[in-house]
Amino acid sequence: MPAMARPYDVCIRGAGIVGRALALQLASQRLRVALVDHRLGESAASTDGHSDVRAYALNPASRTLLQGLRCWPDALHATPVRAMDVVGDAGGSTRFEASDSPSEALNWIVDVPELERLLGAALGFQSLIDVASTPQTAPLTVVCEGKASLTREEFGVEFIAQPYAQWALAARVDCAVAHGQVARQWFSQPEGHGEIVALLPLEGAHGRRCALVWSAPPERTQALQAMDAQEFCLQLQAASHHALGDMHLSSERQTWPLQHSQAVHWCGLGAQGSWALAGDAAHTVHPLAGQGLNLGLGDVAELAAVLESRPYWRGVGDLRLLRTYERARKAEWALIGGAGDALQQLFSRDSTWVRSLRNAGMRAFERSGPLKTWVAERAMGLRGH
């Protein structure tokens, strides 16, 4: 029977980065995949007509997955991070160095539009993937539609979301001082409200452009977005301790609310077959740890591995297999997402004793040796459970 005449093995609803990567990974295992893309006909720009300013910090495990799919961006669009500096609000600080790890970099800052372009191009070379505008019948449906998934609601899955009292603002900035392949993050408490500023290196080893992610209370975020560019950059220079000199906006500013959330169940059996959740449809985390997409691509790797290793008598929709996937990924989310949530909660409180505690903790962590190495390697995806 010709390959295109076979029924689908898996239907993936959602054609973002996680959905595309999963489709390619499963097709490489000779599974026939329907990839449902509700955005067919749209460009890589966001739906409101603005350019996409997002960039993700991808760890070595995510890089290995994308390299296996031949979708890893070139050096201009995937900048290695050689070090990360984290500064507290009262003298606490810590620094991670790539030279202290078995990987050549702590992570890579990857342009979202370029990564989506490469994944989209790869789909065109895979005959076992059909891109569709409507859901297709298959023994297994994987939901990769993001945190506002309608399919998750359709399947009756409870989604527990805990909104943070923060929004994120993202933009691109050009700096007078080269970033030196260092990711920088500052925690602060202006006017008694926690803020986090992160500057992530872009455009290669010698670049001067950074991706900005600024987390702040909603009113503050909206005020920052409404400022003229010059005033905004002055505020950013002050918040980043003038570490990279004068700055200039090279993009628009985009904002969105932040939340910590997860689905109660990540797999199940519905009227039309088995289903599983992956990516933001299953979980979301605060961006301060840079682990959102890493967790989503970890879902891809785990689900693909579980399906590939199944005994021949088990179908792809076998609930025992899917629960193995669910247990493994819930454990990882609890560790990585829980750590990020704890940090956000710790730095959102403004009192003298809490400020002293968290900054003393940062200084102790900087001297902790094996603990610091373990944390770094977990974040890089280099350690198992």
N, C-alpha and C positions, 0 to 999 in steps of 0.2 A: 504494500500500500504506500503511495507517495506520502512524503512527510506532511505536506500541507493538507492531506485528506484525513489525517489522524485527528481524533477528538483532542481537546485541550486537556492537559494534565493539571495545570494551575492557571487560575485567573488572578491577576494582580490588579487591584483597584488603586490607582494613584501612580502617576508617572513622574514623580519628583526624583531626586537623587537616589533615595532608598529603593523606590519601586523599580527604577531602571537598572540599578545594580543587581537587584534580586533577579529580575528577568534574565539578564545576561548570565548570571551565575547558574541559574537553573537550566537555561538552554545549553550551557556548556556540559551539563550532565545528560543531555539528550531528552530533556523534558520539553514538551510543547507548551508554550506560554501565550496567553492572551493578556496584553498590557493595556489597561483601560486608562485613556488619557482624555479627561474632560476639557483639556485646553487645546485640543487639536485646532490647528490653524493660527494659533497665537505665536508671537515671537518669544525670544528668551527674556524680553523685558517684562516687568511685572504688569499685572492686569490693569493698573491705573495709568499706564503709559510711561512710568518713570523707569530709569535704568536701575539695575539691581546692584546695590552697593555691598551685599553680604560677602563675607569671607569666613571660612571655617578653619579652625585648627585641627588638622587631621593627624592622628598618631601613627606610629609605625605599623600597627596592625591594620588600620584602614588603608594605609599606603600599599601594603602587601596585597590586600584584596583588590584594589583598583588597578594595580600593576598587572595582576593576573587577568584582569578584564581588558588590558591594554588601553586603559582610560586615565592613566596618570598624567597630569598636565606637565608641560615643560618647565624649565627652571625659572622662566619669567613669571609663570602663573602659580608656582608652588615653591614658596620661599622657605628654606630650612631655618628652623629656630635653633640657634646654638646655645642660647641661654634665656632664662626668664627671671625677671626681677619683680618681686612682690613687696610693696611698701605699705605698712600700716598707718594708722592715724596718730601715733604717738611714739615714733621711734622704732617700732618693730619692723623687721624686714627679713626676707629670705631670698635666696638665689639658687636656681637650678641650673646646672651646666650639662651640656650634652657630653662633655668629656668624662663625666662621672657615670655614664650609662653605656650599655652595650650597643646602642644605636648611634648612627651618624648624626642624628638630630633629635631634639626633644619632641618636636612635631613639625609640621609644614603648614604654612598659612596659604590656603588654596582659594583662588577666585571662584566663586560659585558659577557665574555665567560660563566660564571656560570649562569647568567640570561638567556642567549640564550639556554643553555643546559636544564634548567628547563622548559622553554616554549616549547622546542622541545619535551621533554618527555611527557608533558601534551597533546600535539597534538595526541600522539599515543593512548591516552585513550578516545578520543572524536570521537564517531562514526559519528557525523554529519559534520565532517571536512574531506575533501579529499585533499591531497597535490598533486598538478599537476605540470607538467613542461610547460604547455601551457595554455593560457587563456580559460576559460569556459563561456558558455552563461548563463547569469543571469539578472534579472531585474535591479540590481544595481552592478556596479563595483566600488570598492574603491581602489585608487591608493596609495600604501605605498612604492614606490620604491626608495625613497630618492631624494636628490636634483637634481640628473642627470637623472630623470625619463624619459624613452623613451615613456611610455604610455601617460604621460602628453603632450609630443610633438605630439604624434599621435592624441590626442584629440584636438590639436590646442590651447592649453591653454598658454597664455602669462605668462612668468615667469620673474619678474623684479629682477635682482640681482645687488647688489652694493658691489663690492669687497672691502675689507679692505686692507690697505697697511700693512697687517700682515699675517703671517702664524702661525699655531700652531705646537708645538712640544710636543709630549706625550711620557712618559717613566715611569718606576717604579724605585724608589730609596729606598735604605735602609739607615736609619739614626742612628747616634750614640745616639740621644735623642728620647725617645718615643714620639709619636705625641700627646698623651693625649686626643684623640678624638676631636682635634681642627683643623678646616680647616683654612688655612692661605693663604693670597693673598697680593702681593706687586705690587704697581704701581711705575714705575720709568721712567726716561728719559735719559738713557745713550747716549751720543753723540747726544742729541737732538731728539731722536726717542723714541716714547712710547713703553714700554714693560710691560707685566703683567705676573707675576709668581704666580702660584697657586699650593699648596701642599695639597693634600686631603688624609685623614687618611684611611689606609687599614688594613686588617687582625685583626680586632677586637679591643676591648677596650685597650689592652695593647700592640698593635702592634708598630713596628718601621718602617714599610714600608709605603710609600706614593705614590700616583699617582701624577705625575707631568704634568701640562699643562702650557707651556711657550709660550706666544704669543709675537711675535716680527716681525720686518720687514723681508721680504723674504730672503734678503742676509744674515742677521744676523742669521735667523733660519737655513739656509743651512750651515753656518759656524759652528753653534753649533752642528749640526748633524755630521759634518765631523771631529770635534775634537776628539782626543783620550779621553778615558773615564776619565782619571785622570784630564786632563785640564777642561773637561766639568763639572766635579763635583766641581772643585775649583770655576769656574764661577758661578755655581748654589749656592754654599754656600755663595758667596759674594752677589748675587742677593736676597737671602732669609735672609740676615742679620745674618747669622750663627745661626738662631733660633733653628735648630735641629742638630747642631754640624756637624761633618764630615759625608759625604754622599758617597754612592757607588751605581753605576748603577746595577740594577738587571734585566734589560731587554734591548732590543734594543730601539733605538729612532725612532719614526715615525712622519712624518710631513704632513701637508695638508694646502691649502690656506683657508682663512676665508672670509665669505661674509654674508651680511644681505639681505635677499630676501623673496619674497612672490609671490604666483600666484595671478593673477588679479581675477580669479574666482576659487572658491573651490568646485563648483558643477555645473552640467549642464546636458544636454540631448544630447546624440550622436546617431549615426545610429543604434547602438546595444542596446540602453537603457540608463538609467541614470548613472551618475558617480559622485564621490566625491573624493577629495584629503585629505590625512591625513599625519601627520608627516612631514619629510623634503621635501616630494613632494609638500607640500603646503607652507612651511615656513622654514627659517633657521635664527639663531641668533648667536651673538658672544658668545663664551663659558665663558666669564668672569662672568656671572650671574648664570651659571650652570643650565639653564632652558631649554635646547634643547629637551631632552627626556621627561621632565615633560610636555612641551607643546604638544608633540606627544601623550603621554598617556592621556593628557587632551582631545585631539581630540577623542581618543578611547572612553573615558567615555561619552563624549557629544553625539557622533554619536550613540552609543549603547542606551543611554537613550532616544534619540529622536525616534529611531526605536521601542523601547520597548513600549513607551507611545502612539504610533500612534493609531488612531481609527481603528476598524477592517476593514473598507471599504477602507482604504488607503494602497497601497502597499509599499514595502520598497523603491521603486524607485520614490515615489511621490516627485516632486520638491519642494512643499511647505515645506515638512519635511526637505529636504536637505538644503533649504535656511535658515531654523531656525538654523540648525547646523552651517552653514557658518557664519551667523551673530554673533552667540555667540562666535565662535572661533576666528573670525577676531578681535573682540573687545578685547579678552584676549591677542592675539598676539600683537596688537597695544600697549597695556599697558606694558606687560612684555618685548617684543622685543624692543619697543621704548625706554624704560628705559635703557636697556642694551646698545643700540646703542648710546644713549646720553652720557652715562658714557665713552664708548670707544672713542667717538669723543672728549670729554672733556679732557681725559688723553692722547690723542695722540698729543695735541698741546703743543709746547714748547715755552712759553714766560713768562716773569716775572709776568705780571699781571694775566695771566691765571693760572699759578702755584699757586699764592697767593689765587686766587679766589677758586680754587677747593679744596685746603687744608683747607682754612677757612670754606668752605662749609661742608667738612667732619667733622670738629670739631663741627660745629653748629648742624649737623645731629646727632652726637653722643649725644648731649644734648637735642634733640628734643622731647623725651618722646613719646607721642601718635603717632607722625608721624613715628618714627622709628619702633614702634610696628606694625603699619599698614603695612609698607613696608615689614617687616619680615613675617607677616601673609599672605600677598598676595603671596610672593615668596614660602611660604610653602603650598599654595593651600588651606588655611583655611578660606578665605574670598570669598564671591561672588562678583558680579559686583556692 
